[in-house]
Each structure stands twice: as structure tokens, then as C-alpha cells.
Amino acid sequence: MQYILPRDAFEILVETFKSKEKAEKFAKAIEDIINYTRERSKSEIEEKKELVKIELKEELKSELVTRDIFEEKFKLMDFKLNIFIAIALISLTFANPTFVEFIKSIFK
């Protein structure tokens, strides 16, 4: 029989119980407890992991920019850019000496 317990520990159990069979039963009980604890720990870790994932996702959802907010900001920026281009074109047109002479000739 293979044990999780070290050989020295098993020998101490044999000396204590004064019977190899009783020591094996006790060692088996200890191993069952260890295995049960490992399995329980794994399942609890998996459950906690899923909860943490969900909590993190919910927290990040409120922190990150959603598509709708991004589109709104982009439309606003696009509108401002159009206004800037229109003002720039008007300014360049009125700053053009040829255009200024043309306007003077019209209003003479």
C-alpha cells in the first residue's frame, strides 16, 4: 500500500498503535482527510474565482467607456471639427488678397 505520509511518520504510527493494521487504518483516515480537504479547497477556490471574475467584470463595466458613450463623444468631436474647418475656410477666403479685391470691385 502506498501512503502520502512519510515512512518515518507511518513507523511512528505502527509503534504507537502496536499494530500495522491499525496504523494503516489511521494512515488511511489521515490520507482521506487530506484528500477531502484538497478537493474541498479546489472547489472553493473555483467558486471564489468565478465570483471574483464576476465582481471584477461588473466593476470594470462601470469604469470603461461603453460604445454608446464613445459614439456620442465622437459625434460631438466630429461636429466641432466641421465648425473648425468652416471657420478656417472662411478665414482663409477673407485673408486671400484676390478675394478681397474681388469684393471691392463688386461693391464699387
VMD Tcl script that draws the C-alpha trace (Angstrom):
set ca {
  {0.00 0.00 0.00}
  {1.31 3.47 -0.92}
  {0.98 6.28 1.58}
  {1.01 10.03 1.42}
  {2.54 10.05 4.89}
  {6.31 9.80 5.07}
  {7.72 6.42 6.01}
  {9.00 7.74 9.36}
  {5.54 9.00 10.30}
  {3.99 5.65 9.40}
  {6.54 3.81 11.51}
  {5.70 6.07 14.46}
  {2.03 5.14 13.97}
  {2.92 1.44 13.96}
  {4.87 1.89 17.21}
  {2.05 3.91 18.77}
  {-0.76 1.53 17.82}
  {1.45 -1.55 18.23}
  {-0.25 -2.95 15.15}
  {0.46 -2.45 11.45}
  {-3.22 -2.87 10.55}
  {-4.36 -0.17 12.99}
  {-1.58 2.13 11.77}
  {-2.69 1.55 8.16}
  {-6.31 2.35 9.05}
  {-5.24 5.52 10.83}
  {-2.92 6.49 7.95}
  {-5.77 5.85 5.50}
  {-8.07 8.04 7.58}
  {-5.47 10.83 7.60}
  {-5.00 10.48 3.84}
  {-8.76 10.59 3.28}
  {-8.96 13.76 5.36}
  {-6.09 15.30 3.36}
  {-7.69 14.32 0.04}
  {-11.09 15.61 1.13}
  {-9.53 18.89 2.25}
  {-7.69 19.25 -1.08}
  {-10.84 18.59 -3.10}
  {-12.89 20.95 -0.97}
  {-10.23 23.63 -1.25}
  {-10.13 23.25 -5.04}
  {-13.90 23.58 -5.33}
  {-13.97 26.59 -3.01}
  {-11.14 28.24 -4.94}
  {-13.03 27.68 -8.21}
  {-16.19 29.19 -6.71}
  {-14.30 32.20 -5.36}
  {-12.51 32.58 -8.68}
  {-15.84 32.78 -10.52}
  {-17.22 35.29 -8.01}
  {-14.11 37.45 -8.31}
  {-14.37 37.32 -12.12}
  {-17.98 38.46 -11.98}
  {-17.24 41.23 -9.47}
  {-14.26 42.43 -11.48}
  {-16.28 42.43 -14.68}
  {-19.03 44.48 -13.02}
  {-16.50 46.96 -11.61}
  {-14.73 47.36 -14.92}
  {-18.01 47.74 -16.79}
  {-18.72 50.97 -14.92}
  {-15.15 52.21 -15.42}
  {-14.79 51.51 -19.12}
  {-16.25 53.61 -21.91}
  {-19.22 51.97 -23.50}
  {-19.81 52.04 -27.23}
  {-22.72 54.48 -26.91}
  {-20.69 56.97 -24.89}
  {-17.83 56.67 -27.36}
  {-20.15 57.30 -30.32}
  {-21.66 60.35 -28.60}
  {-18.21 61.80 -27.92}
  {-17.13 61.03 -31.48}
  {-20.22 62.77 -32.96}
  {-19.60 65.82 -30.77}
  {-15.95 65.90 -31.81}
  {-16.96 65.49 -35.47}
  {-19.35 68.45 -35.19}
  {-16.64 70.62 -33.60}
  {-14.19 69.61 -36.34}
  {-16.70 70.59 -39.04}
  {-17.19 74.00 -37.43}
  {-13.42 74.48 -37.19}
  {-12.97 73.59 -40.88}
  {-15.75 76.01 -41.89}
  {-14.21 78.85 -39.86}
  {-10.76 78.07 -41.26}
  {-12.08 78.15 -44.85}
  {-13.92 81.42 -44.27}
  {-10.83 82.95 -42.65}
  {-8.56 81.82 -45.48}
  {-11.03 83.14 -48.05}
  {-11.23 86.60 -46.46}
  {-7.46 86.68 -45.97}
  {-6.88 85.98 -49.68}
  {-5.91 89.27 -51.43}
  {-7.55 88.21 -54.70}
  {-10.86 87.60 -52.94}
  {-10.58 90.95 -51.16}
  {-10.03 92.74 -54.50}
  {-12.99 90.87 -56.00}
  {-15.25 92.01 -53.12}
  {-14.00 95.61 -53.50}
  {-14.78 95.53 -57.21}
  {-18.30 94.23 -56.58}
  {-19.17 96.95 -54.07}
  {-17.72 99.90 -56.10}
}
mol new
graphics top color blue
foreach p $ca { graphics top sphere $p radius 0.5 }
foreach p [lrange $ca 0 end-1] q [lrange $ca 1 end] { graphics top cylinder $p $q radius 0.2 }
display resetview
